[in-house]
Amino acid sequence: MNDPAAGPAGPVGPADPTAPARPTGPAAPAAPAGGAGTLTYVYAVAEPSPALDGVLAALTGVAGRPVTLLVPPDPGPGPGPGPVAFVVSDVDRPDWTEEALKVHFEDLDWLGDTARAHHRVIEALAARTTVLPLRLATLYEDRDRALQALRAQRADFAERLARLRAHTEYGVKVYVRPAGATAPAAAPGPASGLSPGKAYLRARRAQHHAHEDHYRQAREAGERIAAVARRCGAAHARHPVQRGPLAAPGPGEAGENVLNDAFLVPDEVADAFRAAVQEVAGALPGVRVELTGPWAPYSFAAGPTPPPPVP
Amino acid sequence: MTGPLDRRFGTGPAMAGYPPSSSASLADILERVLDKGIVIAGDIRINLLDIELLTIKLRILIASVDKAKEMGIDWWEHDPSLSSRHAGEELGAARDDGALAAENERLRAELAQLRRERLTDGAAAEPLSEPEERPARTRPSQRRSRP
């Protein structure tokens, strides 16, 4: 929508007049390089490679837009950092201005679709190469402006990419199973020889003990998983536990989320890491452990250098 | 690239037992694309306060409700799309929790207006079709008119 009252979206300078001719990346044949009707949406930073072209051609980005690689025309002088590129889509300006985004972000359907589209692009890239995921809705006035930003941060991006190479993020969530799920039946048969009152109290006590035991098992699971991660040389990031309506567990998955961690695992030990986590889960019936991933390194893209793997 | 990298994200049996993250829960995806990942300065800026509000709001959707209540943020209690408890009676009594509540207020007012218009339009056709769905503002007068 064209709202005349809506001001310009921030202090935007004119396109850099010294900018060289538009890059003609192999994956961006004659794509409109920005313009009055579009903005440039950036998903991620990646090293340009021929392997990515096929991946990108098959992808649909946010708002159903095609996804292309934005490669700086000058690869940089000498033996500096390797080449880096933005992965971008041209999106319709009216939907992505500051004002429009404010409204869209209130709309969980729009936000969910957009987040999934953003994630889909990053996930497809991560399957082929090392990728630095950017946060949702990173937008530039046009491709020239995006290229300026890319050039300015090239060394930093290249360094981060090098750190994350051959690592993959996995999520591990621990849930405490409700005590009733494994406690003995609350109403024992007459064969037990107890009065109904005593039987009830005994069952309640058993349930209480089971409840405490499940929490103890959850702590145990957390410690064992941390030990597995140390053995694998995996970096660790802690996320807040999930409890909201969006994170409500599905049927048969009851339980309270008490741990929501991400680990950056070296690829050569990824299988061992996953197997070890499953083993921890199997040994502790009072908890449910959910392993998610592989993820692009969302939780570690901005973080400190992962520790070297321990042999 | 070939080898484990391809297999990691492949659709083959290698992934059995691990849900591919394309089918990951929306909570997990939002957590990552909104709260993780690199932030670089773009040309379009949602102002800082909005970003903070958004992050807090989404955090509530995917994180701890108790924590949010401790922080005095309970906008979802008044949001009809998120709470079945909300019946519309609190329309005029919603607490002012800042810009967020004000905005919710405004949206609810618009919604009520739309409902009123729809009700007026459809009143002749089906006068008593949805008594529970009537806008809140008509209720007090109805109650008062009763003996």
Interface residues (C-beta under 8 A of the other chain):
Chain A: A9 G10 V12 L39 V42 V45 A51 W96 T97 E98 L101 K102 F105 E106 L108 L111 G112 A115 R116 H118 H119 R120 E123 A124 A126 A127 R128 T129 L132 P133 L134 R135 L136 A137 T138 L139 Y140 E141 R145 A149 Q153 R160 T168 G171 H239 P240 V241 Q242 R243 G244 P245 L246 A247 D267 E268 A270 R274 Q278 L291 T292 G293 P294 W295 Y298 S299 A301 A302
Chain B: M1 P4 L5 D6 R8 F9 G10 G17 Y18 P19 S21 S22 A24 S25 L26 A27 D28 I29 L30 E31 R32 V33 L34 D35 K36 G37 I38 V39 I40 A41 G42 D43 I44 R45 I46 N47 D50 L54 R59 I60 L61 I62 A63 S64 V65 D66 K67 W76 S81 L82 E103 L107
